[in-house]
Amino acid sequence: MATATITPDKDTVLAEIFIAAPPEHVFQAITDPRQMLQWWGQKGMYRCTQFHTDVRLGGKWRTEGLYDNGQPFHVEGEYIEVDPPKLLVYTWVASWSGDLKTRVRWELERVGSGTEVRIRHSGFAVRPEAAQEHAQGWQHALGWIQAFVERGATVETRGETV
């Protein structure tokens, strides 16, 4: 089960989950656009329709999608650190957050035959309410990736909740 907390200064969301698969599989699931389209999103919430990634230092990424009500959204950024299969850091600018630019850090640590996944999403001090929204979002997303990597469950096959 994914956990997510917000630091006392309300600047950073810390989220984590254990995935019973090696870091290489998890890293691929967070960088391969074909895989990301399969797991990132939820029936009754939103669905990603496109992912574009250029996974290298300075490379850009962008996702586009639709909320359940048909409204479009997008999120984009730039890769700051890329060290497969243990680290991925990028900027995050979401269409629903105005000009708020934050930073997402994925740390993947091999534990036995699985992976401890830790996310540090920072830059919310100027908009602390956004930290709460993203904490809930990361709990969902980590559950989705776990279901995908461990069992092959996709947006289409896993139902309304994880």
Secondary structure, 3 states (H helix, E strand, C coil): CCEEEECCCCCEEEEEEEECCCHHHHHHHHHCHHHHHHHCEECCCEEEEEEEECCCCCCEEEEEEEECCCCEEEEEEEEEEEECCCEEEEEEEEHHHCCCEEEEEEEEEEECCEEEEEEEEECCCCCHHHHHHHHHHHHHHHHHHHHHHHHCCCCCCCCCCC
